[in-house]
Amino acid sequence: MTWIRTISLKEADAKLLQSLQETRKLYPAEYALPVDSVRPEDGEASRIIMTHSLFPDVLRHAFSTFGALMQPDLPLKRRHHELIAATVSALNDCFY
């Protein structure tokens, strides 16, 4: 559980749910597959995404940008994204 206050999917209002749905549509298809090792036990969305749940408009803009950068017609492939993310996380001493 994060120490940042979040709104659970059960408590989410229409605006938050809409923001989550809009951003998920932009992600590549393989991102829809859950990764058991990082899936929250309660079935919620990613903790990183849900830290933005108090501000649905910010969530939509931030993760829509990410979704646009992940489009399959761009030159970088998923493996490149993963290597960049792993390198940045390692440099930042982040376990994500």
Buried (B, 14 or more C-beta within 10 A) or exposed (E): EEEEEBBEBEEBEEEBEEBBEBBBEBBEEEBEEEEEEEEEEEEBBBBEBBBBBEBBEEBBEBBBEBBEEBEEEEEEEEEEBEEEEEEEEEEEEEEE
